[in-house]
Amino acid sequence: MSEANIKILRNKFKNLVNNIQENLETSLYEAEKIAESLMCTNSISSLDDVLTFYENQIANNSAVVEEKSLSDLDQWVITDSNISHSSGKFFEVIGISTTKSSSREVGSNGWDQPILKENNNVGGLLGLVRTYINEMPLYLVDAKFEPGNYQQIQFSPTLQATFSNIEKTHGGNAPSYIEFFEDFENKDNYIFNNWFSEDGGRLYKKKNLGLIKTVNFDEIGTLKKGFIFLSRNQIISLSKTKTIVNPHLMRLINF
């Protein structure tokens, strides 16, 4: 985008924000959120650019996922009571029995099922970096591979990690950009900082801490592999038309 077009876009955004503040008497952040939903604030990547980036991530993803017998899984232990990791961390599969469930289809008959339980029910961190480029807000997102993802890769928050991942229990590297969220206990440093509950049909008492933080663009530096800046408008648009935005990012972008 040329400097002249960037200036036009920036002025349009600022005028819209000012009008929203004046008419709705809301905070600057809330006014910006409304404006971001109505117009794209990304002066460095169009939606077509974003989709090309995504397609390249898919094409260059070398990961192979194959189904495997539970009894053959490396470092996973199967007992009569659960399936758990040999480290005692990550998650385990346990069995539960539910009875007297008057609000469910099976009624008083209840049911038994396996369910995933995270180690110590600690949860994880879902962190989204918000920054300003050309004086307009953008979000740092990860084109993240997960073994169970539909289409392999989905746009995810800047950080999406359990504490087992953060502590490098897997023996690998620390999650990218964890340094921006190490102060998660200090809510004053965040636009949004609160626990999310997760799907109780397959996850046992699971929760994740949702975080949105404003970070100066200069602190981010050269983007790490697989990361891209998206506008709120682009994330919303992709959520409506594609199947490439994961649920964590869709939730965070609303706060």
SEZA-845805 format. One line per field, with one value per residue (C-alpha): residue number from 1; residue in three letters; x, y negated, z negated. Coordinates in nm, 2 decimals. Layout:
resi = [NUM,...]
resn = [ALA,...]
x = [X,...]
y = [Y,...]
z = [Z,...]
//
This chain:
resi = [1,2,3,4,5,6,7,8,9,10,11,12,13,14,15,16,17,18,19,20,21,22,23,24,25,26,27,28,29,30,31,32,33,34,35,36,37,38,39,40,41,42,43,44,45,46,47,48,49,50,51,52,53,54,55,56,57,58,59,60,61,62,63,64,65,66,67,68,69,70,71,72,73,74,75,76,77,78,79,80,81,82,83,84,85,86,87,88,89,90,91,92,93,94,95,96,97,98,99,100,101,102,103,104,105,106,107,108,109,110,111,112,113,114,115,116,117,118,119,120,121,122,123,124,125,126,127,128,129,130,131,132,133,134,135,136,137,138,139,140,141,142,143,144,145,146,147,148,149,150,151,152,153,154,155,156,157,158,159,160,161,162,163,164,165,166,167,168,169,170,171,172,173,174,175,176,177,178,179,180,181,182,183,184,185,186,187,188,189,190,191,192,193,194,195,196,197,198,199,200,201,202,203,204,205,206,207,208,209,210,211,212,213,214,215,216,217,218,219,220,221,222,223,224,225,226,227,228,229,230,231,232,233,234,235,236,237,238,239,240,241,242,243,244,245,246,247,248,249,250,251,252,253,254,255]
resn = [MET,SER,GLU,ALA,ASN,ILE,LYS,ILE,LEU,ARG,ASN,LYS,PHE,LYS,ASN,LEU,VAL,ASN,ASN,ILE,GLN,GLU,ASN,LEU,GLU,THR,SER,LEU,TYR,GLU,ALA,GLU,LYS,ILE,ALA,GLU,SER,LEU,MET,CYS,THR,ASN,SER,ILE,SER,SER,LEU,ASP,ASP,VAL,LEU,THR,PHE,TYR,GLU,ASN,GLN,ILE,ALA,ASN,ASN,SER,ALA,VAL,VAL,GLU,GLU,LYS,SER,LEU,SER,ASP,LEU,ASP,GLN,TRP,VAL,ILE,THR,ASP,SER,ASN,ILE,SER,HIS,SER,SER,GLY,LYS,PHE,PHE,GLU,VAL,ILE,GLY,ILE,SER,THR,THR,LYS,SER,SER,SER,ARG,GLU,VAL,GLY,SER,ASN,GLY,TRP,ASP,GLN,PRO,ILE,LEU,LYS,GLU,ASN,ASN,ASN,VAL,GLY,GLY,LEU,LEU,GLY,LEU,VAL,ARG,THR,TYR,ILE,ASN,GLU,MET,PRO,LEU,TYR,LEU,VAL,ASP,ALA,LYS,PHE,GLU,PRO,GLY,ASN,TYR,GLN,GLN,ILE,GLN,PHE,SER,PRO,THR,LEU,GLN,ALA,THR,PHE,SER,ASN,ILE,GLU,LYS,THR,HIS,GLY,GLY,ASN,ALA,PRO,SER,TYR,ILE,GLU,PHE,PHE,GLU,ASP,PHE,GLU,ASN,LYS,ASP,ASN,TYR,ILE,PHE,ASN,ASN,TRP,PHE,SER,GLU,ASP,GLY,GLY,ARG,LEU,TYR,LYS,LYS,LYS,ASN,LEU,GLY,LEU,ILE,LYS,THR,VAL,ASN,PHE,ASP,GLU,ILE,GLY,THR,LEU,LYS,LYS,GLY,PHE,ILE,PHE,LEU,SER,ARG,ASN,GLN,ILE,ILE,SER,LEU,SER,LYS,THR,LYS,THR,ILE,VAL,ASN,PRO,HIS,LEU,MET,ARG,LEU,ILE,ASN,PHE]
x = [0.00,0.14,0.21,-0.08,-0.33,-0.20,-0.26,-0.62,-0.68,-0.54,-0.75,-1.06,-0.99,-0.92,-1.23,-1.45,-1.31,-1.37,-1.73,-1.80,-1.65,-1.86,-2.18,-2.16,-1.95,-1.73,-1.36,-1.09,-1.03,-1.40,-1.44,-1.14,-1.28,-1.61,-1.42,-1.19,-1.49,-1.63,-1.31,-0.98,-0.69,-0.42,-0.20,0.06,-0.14,-0.47,-0.70,-0.57,-0.22,-0.33,-0.49,-0.17,0.03,-0.20,-0.18,0.20,0.20,-0.01,0.22,0.54,0.41,0.60,0.42,0.27,-0.01,-0.11,-0.34,-0.16,-0.26,-0.30,-0.08,0.20,0.22,0.56,0.58,0.21,0.11,-0.22,-0.36,-0.71,-0.78,-0.64,-0.41,-0.13,0.20,0.51,0.61,0.29,0.21,0.02,-0.32,-0.47,-0.77,-1.00,-1.34,-1.65,-2.00,-2.29,-2.63,-2.95,-2.88,-3.24,-3.13,-2.97,-3.12,-3.06,-3.23,-3.20,-3.03,-2.70,-2.40,-2.03,-1.76,-1.38,-1.28,-0.96,-0.83,-0.54,-0.27,-0.36,-0.64,-0.40,-0.51,-0.30,-0.24,-0.41,-0.24,-0.30,-0.06,-0.22,0.00,-0.01,0.13,0.09,-0.11,-0.37,-0.43,-0.33,-0.30,-0.01,-0.14,0.01,-0.06,-0.04,-0.01,-0.19,-0.23,-0.61,-0.66,-0.90,-0.68,-0.36,-0.31,-0.54,-0.49,-0.44,-0.36,0.00,0.04,-0.15,0.02,-0.04,0.19,0.35,0.45,0.57,0.78,0.93,0.83,0.83,1.21,1.17,1.17,0.96,0.66,0.72,0.65,0.60,0.81,0.51,0.29,0.51,0.35,0.00,-0.07,-0.06,-0.39,-0.30,-0.08,-0.36,-0.66,-0.82,-0.72,-0.97,-1.02,-1.22,-1.41,-1.37,-1.59,-1.72,-1.84,-1.48,-1.26,-1.28,-1.30,-1.07,-1.00,-0.76,-0.65,-0.74,-0.50,-0.49,-0.20,-0.08,0.29,0.50,0.57,0.94,0.95,0.81,1.10,1.13,0.84,0.90,0.82,0.45,0.34,0.15,-0.03,-0.41,-0.67,-0.98,-1.19,-0.98,-1.01,-1.39,-1.41,-1.21,-1.43,-1.74,-1.61,-1.34,-1.26,-0.91,-0.96,-0.94,-1.20,-0.94,-0.87,-1.23,-1.31,-1.02,-1.09,-1.43,-1.27]
y = [0.00,-0.34,-0.61,-0.82,-0.53,-0.45,-0.81,-0.79,-0.47,-0.61,-0.92,-0.72,-0.50,-0.79,-0.99,-0.68,-0.62,-0.99,-0.97,-0.65,-0.80,-1.12,-0.94,-0.64,-0.81,-0.50,-0.45,-0.48,-0.10,-0.02,-0.28,-0.13,0.22,0.11,-0.07,0.23,0.45,0.21,0.16,0.33,0.16,0.38,0.15,0.43,0.73,0.75,1.04,1.20,1.17,1.34,1.63,1.67,1.67,1.94,2.15,2.13,2.25,2.55,2.63,2.60,2.80,3.13,3.28,3.62,3.74,4.11,4.30,4.54,4.81,4.67,4.95,4.85,4.48,4.37,4.23,4.29,4.54,4.73,4.87,4.98,4.63,4.40,4.32,4.08,3.94,4.09,3.74,3.71,3.39,3.28,3.46,3.79,3.99,4.09,4.25,4.09,4.19,3.94,4.01,3.81,3.58,3.45,3.18,3.42,3.65,3.97,3.85,4.04,4.33,4.14,4.26,4.36,4.20,4.13,3.77,3.57,3.43,3.18,3.24,3.08,2.89,2.59,2.50,2.30,1.95,1.81,1.48,1.23,0.95,0.62,0.36,0.05,0.03,-0.30,-0.41,-0.14,0.17,0.52,0.86,1.10,1.44,1.78,2.01,2.30,2.67,2.91,3.28,3.27,2.96,2.95,2.86,2.91,2.54,2.28,1.92,1.91,1.66,1.54,1.79,2.11,2.33,2.54,2.49,2.82,2.67,2.35,2.55,2.74,3.08,3.21,3.14,2.89,2.51,2.26,2.13,1.83,1.49,1.64,1.34,1.10,1.30,1.40,1.13,1.28,1.25,0.87,0.78,0.42,0.49,0.64,0.52,0.85,1.11,1.37,1.74,1.92,2.24,2.51,2.79,2.99,3.28,3.39,3.19,3.24,2.91,2.75,2.38,2.15,1.80,1.56,1.27,0.96,0.73,0.42,0.44,0.18,0.28,0.22,0.48,0.75,0.73,0.97,1.20,1.56,1.84,1.89,1.56,1.28,0.95,0.96,0.69,0.76,0.72,0.98,1.23,1.18,1.21,1.53,1.67,1.61,1.74,2.00,2.28,2.16,1.96,2.16,2.12,1.96,1.68,1.63,1.59,1.36,1.12,1.04,0.89]
z = [0.00,0.10,-0.17,-0.02,-0.06,-0.41,-0.51,-0.37,-0.56,-0.88,-0.86,-0.79,-1.09,-1.32,-1.21,-1.26,-1.61,-1.70,-1.58,-1.77,-2.09,-2.05,-1.98,-2.21,-2.49,-2.51,-2.58,-2.31,-2.31,-2.28,-2.00,-1.82,-1.85,-1.68,-1.41,-1.36,-1.30,-1.04,-0.84,-0.78,-0.95,-0.79,-0.57,-0.51,-0.41,-0.21,-0.27,0.05,-0.09,-0.41,-0.22,-0.01,-0.33,-0.47,-0.15,-0.17,-0.53,-0.43,-0.13,-0.34,-0.64,-0.65,-0.95,-0.91,-1.13,-1.14,-1.36,-1.59,-1.84,-2.19,-2.33,-2.09,-2.19,-2.30,-2.66,-2.73,-3.00,-2.99,-3.32,-3.43,-3.56,-3.30,-3.01,-3.11,-3.01,-3.17,-3.29,-3.49,-3.30,-2.99,-3.02,-3.10,-2.98,-3.27,-3.29,-3.44,-3.51,-3.50,-3.66,-3.74,-3.44,-3.40,-3.16,-2.91,-2.64,-2.83,-3.14,-3.47,-3.29,-3.28,-3.09,-3.11,-2.90,-2.87,-2.92,-2.89,-3.22,-3.22,-3.48,-3.81,-3.62,-3.59,-3.24,-2.99,-2.84,-2.54,-2.46,-2.19,-2.11,-1.99,-1.84,-1.61,-1.26,-1.08,-1.39,-1.33,-1.55,-1.43,-1.60,-1.59,-1.51,-1.46,-1.16,-1.40,-1.32,-1.56,-1.49,-1.52,-1.31,-1.03,-0.73,-0.94,-1.01,-1.17,-1.26,-1.64,-1.91,-1.95,-2.24,-2.28,-2.54,-2.85,-3.14,-3.06,-2.72,-2.88,-3.13,-2.83,-2.97,-2.61,-2.60,-2.31,-2.28,-2.48,-2.30,-2.07,-2.23,-2.58,-2.70,-2.64,-2.87,-3.16,-3.37,-3.33,-3.70,-3.68,-3.53,-3.51,-3.21,-3.00,-2.80,-2.88,-3.14,-3.25,-3.26,-2.98,-3.05,-2.78,-2.63,-2.92,-2.70,-2.63,-2.87,-3.25,-3.43,-3.17,-3.17,-2.99,-3.08,-2.80,-2.76,-2.53,-2.56,-2.38,-2.28,-2.11,-1.75,-1.80,-2.08,-1.85,-1.60,-1.30,-1.29,-1.38,-1.13,-1.08,-1.23,-1.06,-1.15,-1.09,-1.15,-1.36,-1.04,-0.86,-1.15,-1.15,-0.78,-0.77,-1.06,-0.85,-0.52,-0.59,-0.83,-0.92,-1.24,-1.56,-1.84,-2.08,-1.84,-1.76,-2.13,-2.21,-1.92,-2.08,-2.39]
//
